[in-house]
Amino acid sequence: MCGINGILRLTDAAPAIDRDELLRTRDAMSARGPDGAGAWISGDGRVALASRRLAILDLSEAGAQPMASADGRFQVVLNGEIYNFAELRRELEAEGVRFRSHSDTEVVLALYARQGAAMLGRLRGMYGLAIWDDREKSLLLARDPLGIKPLYLAEERGCLRFASQVKALEAGGAVSRQVDPAGLAGFLLWGSVPEPLTIRQAVRALPAGHHLRVRDGVIGDPIPYETAAVEPLSPEAAVEDAVVAHLVSDVPVAVFLSAGLDSGLIAALARRHLPEPPATFTLSFDVLAGTPRDEAPLAAEVARTLGTRHIEHRVGRADFPGLWRDTLAAMDQPSIDGFNTFMVSRAAHEAGLKVVLSGLGGDEVFGSYPSFADVPRLEKTARRAARVPGLAAAWPALARLAPGRPKLAGLLRYGHTLPGAYFLRRGLFLPEELPGLMGRDAAAAGLAVYDPVTDAARALAAANGRAGDPWVAVHELETARYLRNQLLRDSDWAAMASSVELRVPFVDAWLRRRLAVHGFEPARGRGKAELVRRAAPELPAALFTREKMGFYVPVMEWLQPEKAGAPLGDQSRRLALRVLGELGVSAP
């Protein structure tokens, strides 16, 4: 795990590579990699690669990056972890390959030398990577299938730059900081900036599950790749296999434990397979003590049942101002999320933890969000309403009678399709509200580039026909939009700000393919609890009777106590505007 960056001159007329810029970009990510730093510039001055290292696999200098192949042809920087690297290594050794380290990075390098970009579908893990081929003078950039790890690109003045964070590219000093109206519009519409947009006009994200090649000064289009075929497993075995795969580490692995089924399942399976009881870590809040939202008591009961080494960290009102300030300073792009991960990761780092498993992604893969029922129901309601004579004309006036539900005004306009209904369910502001927030010209420019319903429809189209079923369609939308653009991205910068590697076993392409074969049962038909009972019967009964609430962080209670009782949707809208104001982001 680390932060990576690089510069590639696309033409001979491009400015020479500035080593100081390369190092400024790299060292802006020092929290991502406090264990080491490296840089390499090619002999012809065409390309430069750099890395900050968080040592997890092969802690020796042999695992340092940038890493060269034995013959010097290839150079690689990789941010992430490849969980099946040992299996791939054995295969390569059987073919005569000899290794100098015990790192996953060297395995990726050797596999690429044999199979080229075709090897990407065989990598089980989370990654953003760059490989330079000095013989062909070509650069490969790639990102993991589900978008756990980010990779950002900027092309300016004849050079292509890339890095693991947008702010790192800005720190280099050669990338424009001009706000992108489309990125700003996307943030106001969803609460996070939808990829491939970023908040900066000059920077774009490499889409998840894609690779891109640069050769002869030409930047190719991002190309999707498929995950390799995997052997079938029962749902319970598939979940256990995913957790076991994520335990590969040369440092201790801990678990973030809430009072939910997802983290409880991961803790149980990790406890079953680790040689020593893992540490489990729970974040609690004084303002929630004694209320149903306080997760600490049940998390402690789960930990006692499993026999883990449990750590609870309680956050008080007095802690909030400093944590809020530091969260905004670390935030890579505007978001209404990430505060919880920032807090728990900082506390985990202070407790000496370096690698932690999270239950993130369980609600998407097990279908346990209310949206799985709400979105199809909303679509049907909007379709029926649209057929009522005269209702469309009267609807704006009727919607104004419910000022506490601002998105109700968009029901007939957006809700009659599944992508539109999903936007109404997950979105923050409606497109017609943006001129009042961004200004008329900036809103028009942003919406001319980015339309939220079209974007959601594009996610369904990318599902290759698997989304004809409404349940599967919502699964695809939650995975490709909410999970990818908000939860995973925020988990990356928020955890890495405290030098913590956050692993997400439920965000695993192998697991999703195996569950899809079974129609996502039994979770889909009988609920997540049924699958968890089967997979981890050792969990306490109390975990299965608690009402689903989601991990709640009382941000608005601390920011605006007088608004604490407002609906969550209203709180999210207020939070989005507050984040923009405190980050100093405004329309160009």
N, C-alpha and C positions, 0 to 999 in steps of 0.2 A: 504494500500500500504506500502511496506517495503522491506527490504532485509532479506533473511532467509539463514540459514546454519545449518549444523549438521554433526555429526560423529557417525558412527555405527561400533562397533567391530564385525567382521565377525567370529572370532574364539577366543577361550580362550587364545590362544598363542599370539594374537595381542597385541600391546602395549596398556597400559592403556590410557584412554582418557586424553588428556592434556587440562585442562581448559584454560590455557593461549592461546593455539592455537585456541581454539573455539572462544575466545573473540577477538583475533587478526583478525580472518576471519570476524567475525561479525562487528567489528568496522572499518574495511576497507570499509564497506558499510554505514558509518554514514550519508553520504549525502542522501542516500535512505530513511533514517529514523531518522530525527533529533528530533522527539518528544518523543522518549523513547527507551529503550533497555531492553532485557530480556534474560535469559539463564536458562536451566534446564538440569540436569544430572540425569539419572535414579539411583535408589538406588543400583542396582547391577553393576553400572558402564558400562553398555553395550552400552548405547546410550546417545547422548547429542544433544539438539536442542537450537538454538539461533535466535534472531530476532532484527532488528532495525525497529522502527515504525514511519511511516508517518500517523498521525491520520486523517482519513477522515470520517469514520463511527463510532459512539459512541466514542467521544473524551475522555471519562473518563477512569480511570484505569481498569474498567471492560472489556475494549476491548484490553487490553495488551496481548502480546504473549511472550513466548509460553503459550498456553491456554490448560487447562486440562478439561476433561469431569467431570460432577458432581460426578461420581463414581470413578474417578481417573484412569479408564482403558486406556483412550486415551489422547494423547498429540498431539497438532497440531501447526505448523507454516505455515502461508499462506502469500504469496506475491501477492497482487492484490485486486480486488474488485469483489464481486458477486452481480450483479445488481438485480436479482430476489430473493434476500434473504428474503425480507418481505413476499412475496407470499409463499415461502417454510416454513417460520416460522409459518405463520398462519395454514398451513397444519399440521405441527408438533404439534402445540398447540392444535389443534382439536383432536389429538391422545393422549393428556395428557402430552406432554413435557413441562417443565417449564424452562424458561430462566433467567439467572442472568444478562445479558447484552443486549444491543441493537445492537450488532455487527454482521456482516455477518460471521465472523469466527466461532462464537459459533453455528450458524445455520449449517454450514458445518460439524462441529463436531457431532452435534445431528443427522444429516441426515446420516452420515457415520455409526454411531452406529446402525442405523436401516437397512440400505441398503447396506453397504459395498461399494466396488468400483463401483457398479452399479449406485450410486448416481452421478457420475461424469458427465454423459450425461445430467443431469438435471440442472447443474450449468451454468447460463448465465453470462458470465463475462470474466475476464482475470485473470489468476492465475498460479503460480507455488506453489505447496504445499507438505508438508510432514506430515504424520500421523503415530504415533507410537502406536501400540496396545500392552500394557504391559502384557496382558493375553496370547496372542498368540506369543509374542516376535517377531513381524513382523513390517516392515516399508513399508508404501505405499508412493510412489513419483508420482506426476501427474502434467500435464501441460495442459493449456487450448487448445481447439480444433484448433485454428488458429495460435497459437504460439506467442501471444502478449507478454506474460511474459516468461522469460527464466528460465531454471533450469539446472545446470551443475553438473556432477558427476566425481569423481576420485576414483579409487580403487588402493591403495598402502599399502604394508606392513600389510595386513590383515585387513585393515579398509576401509570402504566406506565413502567418504566425499561428501557433496553436498553444493551448494551455488547459489545465484542469479547472481553472476558474476565470471568470470574466474579469474580476478585479485584478488578477495577476497580469493579464494582458494590458490592462490600463496602467498598472504600475511600471511596465516596461517603458512607457513614455512615447511609443510610436503609434498607438492606436487611438483613434478619435473617441471622445467620451460623449459625443452628441447622442441625445436620447432618441430612440426609435419610436415614432408615433404608433406604429403597429404593435411593438412590444409593450408600450405603455397601455394601449387600448386592451391588449390581451390580458395584462395584469388586472385592470379594472373589471374586465368581464368575468375573470375566473378566480382571482386572488393569487395567481402565479403567472409567470410569463410562459406562454406555450411555445415549445420548441417547434421548428428550429429558430424561432425569434429569440432575441435577448433584449434587454433594456437598452443596449447600445446598438446604434444603427450599423456600425462597422463590424459587429461580431455576430456570428451565427453558431448554433449548436450542430454538431454532427448528429444526425438522427440515430436513435437507438437501433441496434440490430443492423447497422449499415457499415460499409467500408468505402473508402474513397482513395483513389490513387492519383498522384501528381507525377507526371512525366513530361519531359521536354517543355517545361514551363506551363503546361496545361493542367488545370485543376479539373479532374473528372467529376461527374455527377455522383452523389452518394448512391451506392448499390446495396440493396438488402441481401442478406444471406440467411439460409435456413439452418436451424439446429439439426445436427446429425440424428439419425434414427436411434432410439433407445429401446432397451428391452422392456417389455410390459411388466408391471407390478400391480398388486392390489393397491387400493387407495391408502390403506394403513401402512403398507410396506413402502409405498412411494414417499409418503410423508417422512417416515423414519429414515429412509435413504437420503432424503434431502438434508435433514438435520445432521446426519452422520457426515455427509460430504463437507458440511460447513465447519466441522470440528478440526480440520487439518490446520495445524499451527505449531510453531516452535516456541510459542509463549502461551501462558494460560488463557483459556477461553471462558468468559463469564456470560451471564444472561441478564438482560433487562426484564424484570418480572413485575407485571402489573397484576390486577385482579381479573384479567381477561383470560379467555380460553386459549388464544393464540400463544401468548408468552408462557402460559402454564404448560401447554403441550410441548413447546420447545425445551423448557426447563426439564420436563420429565424425560424426554428422549436424550437430551444432552447428559443428564445424570446417569442414565442407563448405560451410556457408551464411553464416557470419560473415565480414565483410570482413577481420578480423585474427584470428590464432590466439587462442582464448580461454585464460584461465587454467584449469587443472585443479587440483583441491585434494584431497589425500589425508590422512586422519588415520590414524596408526599408534600402536602401544603398545609400550613397551619390554618388557613382560612377555611379549609374543607374538613378539618378534624371533627369527627363525630357525625358527619353527614353521610348519606349514601354514596356520595362521590369520593369519599376517602378510600383509596385503594390499599392503603398500607396494612390494615388488619388481615384481610383475606390473602394478600400477597405473602405475609408472614406465615399464615397457616399453610399455604402451598409449600413454602420453603421448608417448614418443619416436617411436613409429610414426606417430602422428597429427601430431606437430610442434606440440604445445600448449606453453604456458608453464606448466610444472608446479611445484607447491608441495607439499611434504610437511611435515606438522607431527607431531612425535612427542610423545606424552604419556607421562610417567614416573610411577612410583608416588608420588613426592613431590608431583606436581601434583594427585593425586586428592582429598585432603581439602578443598581450597579449591573445586575444581570440583563436588564432591558437595554442599557447603554452598550454593553459588550456584545449582546446579540446583534444589534443593528450594525455595530462596527464590523462584525464577522460576516454578516449577511451578504451573499455574493450577488443576488438579484432580489428585487422587492418581492416579498411574500407575506401572506398572513399566517404562515405556519413556520415551524422550525424552532420556535422558542422552547418547546418542551424538550426536543432533542438536544438543543444547546445546553440547557440546564442539567439534564441528566448525564450528558457526556462530560461536562465539566466536573460534576461531582464524582463520576466514575474515574476520571483521570486522577483526581485528588485522592481517591481510594486506592490508586495503584493499578487500575485496570487498563488494558491496552486493546484487547479484542473482545467485543461483546456481541452476542446474538440478540436480534430483535424480532418480535412477532409481526413487524410491518409486512403488509401484503396478504395477511390471512383473510381479512374481510373481502378482498377482491377475489381471491382464489376459492374461498369457501362460500361466497355469495351471501355474506351476513350483514351487508349494509342495507338499510331501509330502501335505498335506491333500487334494489333488485325488484322490489314490488311496486315502489312509488312511480318509477319512470314509465313502465308499460301502462299503469293505471292512469297516469297523467296524460299520456298520449291518447288513450281511449276517450277520456273526458273531453279533451280539446276537439277531437274529431266529432263527437256528438254535439258539442256546443256550436261548432262551425256550421252544422246543418240546421240550426234553429233560425227561422226567418227573422231578420231584423236584428239579431243579437250582435252581429259584428259591428254594426253602426252604433249600437248603444253601449258596447262593451267598455270603451274608454271611460265613459261617465260612471258606469257601474263599478269599475275597478277603483275609481277614486273614493268610493265609499268604504274601502278597506285600506286606509293609509299605512297600516302596519304590515301590509303584504305588497311591497312595491313591484315585485316581479309578476304579480297577478295581471298587470296590464298587458303583458306579453303572451298570455295564454293562447289566444286565438292565432296570433301571428307566428309563434314559434312551436307551440306544443303539439301540433297535429302530426309531427313526425317524431320518430324515436330519438334521432340526434337533437332535434329542437327541444323535446321534453327533457332530455338529459341536461341540456344547457340550462333550462329553467330550474331544474333540481339542483344543479351544482354551481351555477353561475352566481356572481355577486350583483353586478349592475347590468341593465339592459343596454343594448347599443344606442337606443334613443336617449339615454341619460348621459352619454359621454360628452356631448357638446357642452353641457353645463359643468363638467368636471375637468375637461382638457382644453376647452375652447373649440369653437366651431371648425376652424381650419385644421387643427391638429387631429380632431376626432374624425373628420372626413378623410384625411390622409391615412390615418390608422385603419379605419374600417374599409378603405379601398383595398388594402393589402390583406387584412385579416378579418374573417367572418367566423364567429364561434360555431354556428350550426354547420357551415361547410366543413370546418375543421373536424367536428365530431363525426360528420358523415364520412370524411376521408379515413378516419380511424376504423370505421366499420368496413369500408371498402377494402382496407388493407388486411382485413381478417380472412380474405379469400373464400367468401361464402360461408364461413363458420358462424356468422352472426344473424342468420335467418330466424333463429329462435330468440325471442325477446330476452330470456334470461342470459343466454350466451352473449347477446348484443350488449347488455349492460355490463357484463363481465369484461368484454373487450374495451368498452368505453372507460370504465373505471381503471382498467390497467393501463391503457394507452394515454389517458389524459390525467385524471386526478393522481393516480399513483406515480406516474412517470414525471409529470411536470411539476408536481408539488411535493408529495411525500418523499420520493427518492431523492430529488434534487436537494430539498431542504435537509434531509438526513445526511447527505454527503457533506455540505459545507458546515453544518452545525456540529456534527461529530468530529470532523477533521480539525475544526478550530481548537479542539482540546486534544488533538493527537490520538483520537480513539477510532479504531477501525470498527465500523458498524456492519455486521453481516446479517443478511436477511434471507433465511432458508426458504421462506414461502415465495420469494421472488426468484424463482429458479425455473429455467426453461425446461429442464428435464422433468421436474415435478408437474408442470402445467400440461405437458404433452401426455404424461401418464394419467393424470386425472381426467383429461378431456376424453380419453378412450372410454372411461367409465361414466361419461356424461356428468362429471363432477359430483357423482353420488358417493356416499350417502348424504353429503353435506347439502346438496341442492334440494333433495326431496324431503329429507328428515331433519335437516338442520346441522349446523356445525357441531353442536354438542354430541350428536350421535357418532360422528367420525372421531372426535376427540376421545370419547369414552372407549371406543374400540382400540384406538392407537395407544392410549395411555390410561389404562384402568386404575393405575396407582394414584391418580390425582384425587384430591378430597371431594366429597359430594357437594360441599358448599360452593365450589367453583361452578357447578352446573346449574345452580338455582339462582344465582345473582342475575338481576336484570341487566341487559346489555346497555352500557352507557358510553363506551369509548373513553379513551384516556383524556381527561379534562384538565386543562391548565387555566387557572383563574386570572388570565391576563387582564380582561376588562374590569374585573373586580378591583384590581390594583391600579389600572390606568384611569378608569372613570367609575369609581364606586357608585355614583349616583345613577349609572346606566346598567348596573350589574343585572338587573331583572329584565332587561330588554331581550326580545327574541334573539336567538343565536345568529340568524341571518342579518339582523340589524347590527349586532355587535361586530360581525365580520366586515360589513360595509364600513363601519366607523374605523375599524382597525386598519383596513386597507388605506384609507385616506391619511390616517395618522402615520403609518409606515412611510408613505410617499413624502409627507411633510418633513418627517425627521431625517429621512435620507436625502432630502433636498432634490428630489426628482420631480421635474415638471416638464410639460410639453415644450418641444422646441419652438 
